Amino acid sequence: MTTVLVTGGAGYIGSHACKALARAGYTPVTFDNFETGWRDAVKFGPLEEGDLQDRDRLRDVFAKHKPVAVMHFAALSLVGESMSNPGKYWRSNVGGSLNLIEAAAEAGCKNFVFSSTCATYGDQDGVVLDENSTQMPINSYGASKRAIEDILDNFRASHGLNSVIFRYFNVAGADPDGEVGEFHQPETHLIPLMLDAIEGKRDALTIFGTDYDTPDGTCIRDYVHVCDLVDAHVLGLKWLEDEKGSRAFNLGTGTGFSVREVVHHSGSVTNKPVPIIEGARRAGDATALVSGSRRADKELGWKPTRSTLENMIADAWRWHQNGHYDR
Ligand code: UFG
């Protein structure tokens, strides 16, 4: 069986990717330090516990498993925290990724799939965001991811390391079978926090900013179902096997929803009221982030099938009520 090394395979998106890889006939080897991941989420292949700062450990794992490709999900990804503690983001995201990229290059592993983000584009109000849009991040999280894209470009030139870079928009939902789902501690993302408020696990959802230049004053995001997102990764792997090049792809649906619209849909899907408080803006938030590209569809044949807001909220709600992990 063909082995893929999955960093962050115990996390939200990484665990869904492991399931999709296993279903597509690959053996996903999870590499995770469990700083934010969960042992219970490693269900679809072997586990190698380790930290991206440990170069010897990385070398050993490449020698042992001889992966044909790397899928690199492991990262710190909180926009707010990246603004208050940028050093942590540069050290962990950029330093850790550099170690991983060097280890892959040294081991002769030529295929690299990287989780980047629409946060690399920054706040470009009114601009259609496609892969050629200028990358002007407004937070350290986005800046750290853009730097890793640059490192990959350098290693393509120096070592022939081919990469597929996926710039995610806002990932939501959960595995409809309930095997894995979204579980962060602490939680900072809109939909799980809203479901907590609906269930009475917190008093209310605070809307961060109601004075943005949008129709209802709240931020607009392009939400994509985690299962559709990881399907693109399997297609990206196949693209690398066939094309042996490097390419960036946006992963979003092209439709934006405001925070108030997400609140409204959550109320209808769960049939319960959403207690809200209108609060101040959160540092580092862009006004609107919506993909304007169909490149993933045209070049990879990616067809999102679950990414309606109703589906994402319903799958997240089912997981929220029944699923959880223990360390
Ligand atoms: N929001 C609230 N209240 C909350 C939480 C979020 O109003 O309690 C708002 C945010 O201000 C934002 C929207 O809901 O407008 C979505 O916020 P999330 O925290 O769910 O997601 P982000 O847009 O901040 O970040 C996510 C990922 C990043 C990725 C980014 C790209 O976490 O990894 O999308 O926009 F880079």
Residues whose N, C-alpha, C, O or C-beta is under 5 A from the ligand:
A	BS01	UFG	S77 V79 T117 C118 A119 Y168 F169 N170 T188 H189 L190 L193 T206 I207 F208 C219 V259 R282 D285 L289
